[in-house]
Amino acid sequence: MKFSKPAIIVIVVLLAAAGAGYGWWQTQNSRLPQTIASGNGRIEAETIHVATRTGGRVVEVLVGEGDFVEAGQVLARLDTEELEASLAGAEARVAAAKDTAASVTAQIAQRESELRYADQALQRATALLERGHISRQEVDQRQTARDTAEAALAAVRAQLANAERSVDAARAEVLRIGTVIAEAELKAPIAGRVQYRLAEPGEVLGAGGRVVTLLNLADVYMTIFLPTASVGRVFVGAEARIVLDAAPQYVIPAVVSFVAPDAQFTPREVETRSEREKLMFRVKIRVAPDLLREHLDKVRTGLPGEAYVMMAPGEDWPDRLAVRLPPQS
């Protein structure tokens, strides 16, 4: 392919500009104090998958991708017609169990009355036997009648215990179905932004089917990788700064929330010191949730940038890494 002379001049100018930019970047990095380590990364946020507890047909999805939602906001609804019918049946079983318990309670009152009468009859028969007015056989008959009444009372009391357990079981089923119906309304567990809308009205999902994926904008971080020489001086809780390529005029304060215990990039051979120095460790830089809540409308994930970590607690940051935040809207 042949280039005209003007095209060649343009290419040379672009290459020179690129070289100058790279040289400026190296100069900037070289100006960092030895107490500060840096690495490139992208802004990320923890994701939460809002899914169904039980299977069902999606009736409506109330949010779209990119929407901001509040904690507790209804995101989608599943069809509950079958569940409503099951709930009605369970409530009917509760009523029936209560009626049975009431009937058995009335029987207990009757059996208690019969037992009292049998007790009194036995006492009278015993007194008459002592005076010789009746035979021993009649006393035995009164004793048998009294024992029968006592057994009948014990039986109906056992029936009442079973009836009460039936009422409890029916109520528990009502509560279970009511919980499932309530969870047919899928609500946002946190305030965040909808990343993906994964289901549409009319779709039938199984248990655990994902409907919406949320980004937790109160848990935003950047992952960078630092070499062995730097990571040995970095600790969880250390101060950090984040500068985004899209907004280099702002410097965002952050802290180190995680330092990997194992190297992420490991050469095949680590026998020599020079090879060990090539090991890279993952470090997570997290932005304070309170700060994020103040600027929720400006939080964007996926933006590339650079994070800086202070390896010497108490040291001052250079002026170009002093905190500078966008104005609150």
Secondary structure as GFF3:
##gff-version 3
##sequence-region A 1 329
A	DSSP	alpha_helix	5	30	.	.	.	ID=ss1
A	DSSP	beta_strand	36	51	.	.	.	ID=ss2
A	DSSP	beta_strand	56	61	.	.	.	ID=ss3
A	DSSP	beta_strand	68	69	.	.	.	ID=ss4
A	DSSP	beta_strand	74	78	.	.	.	ID=ss5
A	DSSP	alpha_helix	81	131	.	.	.	ID=ss6
A	DSSP	alpha_helix	136	182	.	.	.	ID=ss7
A	DSSP	beta_strand	185	187	.	.	.	ID=ss8
A	DSSP	beta_strand	192	197	.	.	.	ID=ss9
A	DSSP	beta_strand	204	205	.	.	.	ID=ss10
A	DSSP	beta_strand	210	227	.	.	.	ID=ss11
A	DSSP	alpha_helix	228	231	.	.	.	ID=ss12
A	DSSP	beta_strand	239	244	.	.	.	ID=ss13
A	DSSP	beta_strand	247	265	.	.	.	ID=ss14
A	DSSP	alpha_helix	273	276	.	.	.	ID=ss15
A	DSSP	beta_strand	280	286	.	.	.	ID=ss16
A	DSSP	alpha_helix	289	294	.	.	.	ID=ss17
A	DSSP	three_ten_helix	296	298	.	.	.	ID=ss18
A	DSSP	beta_strand	304	310	.	.	.	ID=ss19
A	DSSP	three_ten_helix	319	321	.	.	.	ID=ss20
###
